[in-house]
């Protein structure tokens, strides 16, 4: 079963706004007529020049101006305490909190065109989702079993995924957390235009237990797997993956068996 990711909405010009626009145009046209009829704003007749009088001309030397570049985006200010445990790429740690954890994701951008999204793929042992419903993102915020939920606007992080291990379907062996750039291929964007992409692990007491920050973001990457939770001998562990691919969103999702239309 394929499904369509909801598109980002832009403002729609409806009949009300069109009426307002017409009203504004009528006022402006009326103002123009009134201005023309007002003696104070009438044009002064131009002074004629005698044909016999010489016409003086001056040459203007063009002035070279420096190119104008867009301002570099300000680094996002976050009210997040410094971490105590920093993970290295490929490092694995247990996450034994029986009441579940939060995976908080965040990033900074170096190019104002970049807009990043986070998501989670709940995978079987073969590395594929149980179905399209097990792909969690801003348009599908809760897994069918209720174990994974996507949250926004509740912290200084860019996105937060909550995971309740007690509810995870027994067929789910891995939960992959990813970050993608919106319309990366269409706009020529990549992760070299970002910095400080991170994942924080927060326990049920709302205390950070570990943090993974990418050491380097590459220009040939458009979709990134930041980390994953996986079962190991009946327990859950976190793996700091930090690897990416050069694929658009549809191609990236297809890696995990999600069909986009």
C-alpha positions as CSV (number, residue, x, y, z in Angstrom):
1,X,0.0,0.0,0.0
2,X,1.5,3.3,-1.1
3,X,0.6,6.7,0.4
4,X,1.2,10.3,-0.3
5,X,3.2,12.5,2.0
6,X,1.3,15.7,2.6
7,X,2.9,18.6,0.8
8,X,3.9,21.8,2.6
9,X,1.0,24.3,2.1
10,X,1.4,27.8,0.9
11,X,-1.1,30.7,1.2
12,X,-4.1,30.4,-1.1
13,X,-5.6,33.5,-2.8
14,X,-9.3,33.1,-2.1
15,X,-12.4,35.2,-3.1
16,X,-12.1,37.3,0.1
17,X,-8.5,38.2,-0.5
18,X,-9.3,38.9,-4.2
19,X,-12.1,41.3,-3.1
20,X,-9.8,43.0,-0.7
21,X,-7.3,43.3,-3.5
22,X,-9.9,44.8,-5.8
23,X,-10.9,47.3,-3.1
24,X,-7.3,48.3,-2.7
25,X,-6.9,48.8,-6.4
26,X,-10.1,51.0,-6.5
27,X,-8.7,53.2,-3.7
28,X,-5.4,53.5,-5.4
29,X,-7.0,54.5,-8.7
30,X,-9.2,57.1,-6.9
31,X,-6.1,58.4,-5.2
32,X,-4.3,58.8,-8.5
33,X,-7.2,60.7,-10.0
34,X,-7.5,63.0,-7.0
35,X,-3.8,63.6,-7.1
36,X,-3.9,64.6,-10.8
37,X,-6.8,67.0,-10.2
38,X,-4.9,68.7,-7.3
39,X,-3.1,71.8,-8.4
40,X,-0.3,71.2,-5.9
41,X,0.6,68.0,-7.7
42,X,0.2,69.1,-11.3
43,X,3.3,68.8,-13.4
44,X,5.2,72.0,-14.1
45,X,5.5,72.8,-17.8
46,X,8.9,71.8,-19.2
47,X,11.1,74.7,-20.2
48,X,11.9,74.6,-23.9
49,X,15.4,74.9,-25.3
50,X,16.2,77.2,-28.2
51,X,17.3,75.2,-31.3
52,X,20.3,77.6,-31.6
53,X,21.5,77.0,-28.1
54,X,24.1,74.3,-27.7
55,X,23.1,71.3,-25.8
56,X,25.6,70.3,-23.0
57,X,26.1,66.7,-22.3
58,X,28.1,65.0,-19.6
59,X,29.4,61.5,-19.5
60,X,28.8,59.3,-16.5
61,X,31.4,56.9,-15.4
62,X,29.9,53.6,-14.2
63,X,30.6,52.8,-10.6
64,X,31.6,49.2,-9.8
65,X,29.8,47.9,-6.8
66,X,30.6,44.8,-4.7
67,X,28.4,41.8,-5.2
68,X,25.7,41.3,-2.6
69,X,25.5,37.9,-0.9
70,X,22.7,36.7,1.3
71,X,23.3,37.0,5.0
72,X,24.6,33.9,6.6
73,X,21.9,32.4,8.9
74,X,22.3,32.9,12.6
75,X,23.3,29.9,14.6
76,X,20.2,28.6,16.3
77,X,20.1,29.4,20.0
78,X,19.2,26.4,22.2
79,X,18.5,26.2,25.8
80,X,19.9,22.7,26.1
81,X,22.3,21.8,28.9
82,X,25.7,20.5,27.9
83,X,25.9,16.7,27.6
84,X,28.0,14.5,29.9
85,X,28.2,11.4,27.7
86,X,29.2,11.8,24.0
87,X,29.0,8.9,21.7
88,X,31.4,8.2,18.8
89,X,30.2,7.0,15.4
90,X,29.5,3.3,15.6
91,X,29.4,3.2,19.4
92,X,26.6,1.1,21.0
93,X,25.1,1.6,24.4
94,X,22.2,-0.1,26.3
95,X,19.0,1.8,26.9
96,X,17.4,-0.2,29.7
97,X,14.7,2.3,30.8
98,X,11.6,0.1,31.0
99,X,9.3,3.1,30.7
100,X,10.8,4.2,27.4
101,X,13.0,7.0,26.2
102,X,13.0,10.1,24.0
103,X,15.3,10.5,21.0
104,X,15.7,14.3,20.5
105,X,17.0,15.4,17.1
106,X,18.4,18.8,16.1
107,X,20.6,20.6,13.6
108,X,21.9,24.0,12.5
109,X,21.9,25.2,8.9
110,X,24.6,27.1,6.9
111,X,22.4,27.7,3.9
112,X,19.0,29.4,4.5
113,X,17.4,27.2,1.7
114,X,17.9,24.1,3.8
115,X,14.8,22.7,5.6
116,X,15.3,19.5,7.4
117,X,12.8,16.8,8.4
118,X,13.1,13.9,10.8
119,X,11.5,10.5,10.6
120,X,11.6,6.9,12.1
121,X,11.4,3.6,10.3
122,X,10.2,0.6,12.4
123,X,11.8,-2.4,10.7
124,X,11.5,-6.2,10.8
125,X,14.5,-8.5,10.9
126,X,14.8,-8.2,7.1
127,X,15.3,-4.4,7.3
128,X,11.9,-3.5,5.9
129,X,8.9,-1.8,7.5
130,X,6.0,-3.9,8.6
131,X,3.9,-1.8,6.3
132,X,3.8,1.9,5.2
133,X,2.0,2.7,8.5
134,X,5.3,2.0,10.3
135,X,7.0,5.0,8.8
136,X,6.7,7.8,11.4
137,X,7.1,11.5,10.3
138,X,5.3,14.9,10.5
139,X,2.4,13.6,8.5
140,X,2.0,10.3,10.3
141,X,2.9,10.9,13.9
142,X,2.0,7.7,15.7
143,X,2.9,4.1,15.0
144,X,0.1,1.5,14.7
145,X,1.0,0.0,18.1
146,X,1.3,3.4,19.8
147,X,4.9,2.8,20.8
148,X,6.6,5.6,18.8
149,X,5.3,9.1,18.6
150,X,6.6,12.2,16.7
151,X,6.5,15.5,18.6
152,X,7.4,19.0,17.7
153,X,7.4,22.3,19.5
154,X,7.8,20.8,22.9
155,X,11.5,21.5,23.4
156,X,14.4,23.4,22.0
157,X,15.2,20.4,19.8
158,X,14.0,20.4,16.3
159,X,12.0,17.1,16.7
160,X,11.5,14.5,19.4
161,X,10.5,10.9,19.1
162,X,9.1,9.1,22.1
163,X,9.6,5.3,22.4
164,X,7.6,3.2,24.8
165,X,9.4,-0.2,24.8
166,X,6.4,-1.9,26.5
167,X,4.3,-1.2,23.4
168,X,6.7,-2.0,20.6
169,X,5.3,-4.8,18.3
170,X,7.3,-8.0,18.7
171,X,7.9,-8.1,15.0
172,X,9.9,-4.8,15.2
173,X,13.6,-5.5,15.6
174,X,15.0,-2.0,14.7
175,X,13.9,1.6,14.9
176,X,15.9,3.8,12.6
177,X,16.0,7.6,13.1
178,X,16.8,9.7,10.1
179,X,17.1,13.3,8.9
180,X,16.4,14.4,5.3
181,X,16.6,17.7,3.5
182,X,13.4,18.8,1.9
183,X,13.6,18.9,-1.9
184,X,17.3,18.4,-1.7
185,X,17.7,17.2,-5.3
186,X,15.3,19.8,-6.8
187,X,17.2,22.7,-5.1
188,X,20.8,21.2,-5.2
189,X,21.1,21.0,-1.4
190,X,23.2,18.6,0.7
191,X,24.3,18.0,4.3
192,X,27.5,20.0,3.7
193,X,25.2,23.0,4.1
194,X,24.3,21.9,7.7
195,X,26.2,21.6,10.9
196,X,25.9,20.1,14.4
197,X,23.4,17.4,13.5
198,X,22.8,15.5,16.7
199,X,20.7,13.0,18.5
200,X,20.1,13.1,22.3
201,X,18.9,10.1,24.4
202,X,16.6,11.2,27.2
203,X,15.3,8.7,29.9
204,X,11.9,8.6,31.4
205,X,13.0,11.0,34.2
206,X,13.7,13.6,31.4
207,X,17.5,13.4,32.0
208,X,19.9,13.2,29.0
209,X,21.9,10.0,29.2
210,X,24.0,10.3,26.0
211,X,24.4,12.5,22.9
212,X,25.7,11.8,19.4
213,X,26.9,14.7,17.2
214,X,28.1,14.2,13.7
215,X,31.8,15.1,13.4
216,X,31.4,16.0,9.7
217,X,28.5,16.6,7.3
218,X,29.3,15.6,3.7
219,X,28.5,17.4,0.4
220,X,27.5,14.1,-1.3
221,X,24.8,13.2,1.3
222,X,21.1,14.2,1.1
223,X,19.6,11.7,3.6
224,X,21.1,10.7,6.9
225,X,20.6,7.9,9.3
226,X,21.6,9.4,12.6
227,X,21.0,6.5,14.9
228,X,18.9,3.4,15.6
229,X,17.4,1.4,18.4
230,X,17.7,-2.4,18.1
231,X,16.9,-5.5,20.0
232,X,19.8,-7.6,21.4
233,X,19.2,-10.7,23.5
234,X,15.9,-9.3,24.7
235,X,17.2,-5.8,25.5
236,X,17.2,-2.6,23.6
237,X,20.4,-0.8,22.6
238,X,21.2,2.4,20.7
239,X,23.7,2.5,17.8
240,X,25.2,5.9,16.8
241,X,25.2,5.2,13.0
242,X,25.9,8.6,11.4
243,X,25.9,7.4,7.8
244,X,24.1,8.9,4.8
245,X,23.2,8.3,1.1
246,X,22.7,10.5,-1.9
247,X,19.0,9.7,-2.6
248,X,15.8,11.7,-2.8
249,X,13.1,11.1,-0.2
250,X,11.3,8.5,-2.3
251,X,14.6,6.6,-3.0
252,X,15.6,6.8,0.7
253,X,12.2,5.5,1.9
254,X,12.3,2.7,-0.7
255,X,15.4,1.3,1.0
256,X,13.2,0.4,3.9
257,X,10.2,-0.8,1.9
258,X,8.1,2.4,2.2
259,X,6.3,3.3,-1.0
260,X,5.7,7.0,-1.7
261,X,3.5,8.4,-4.5
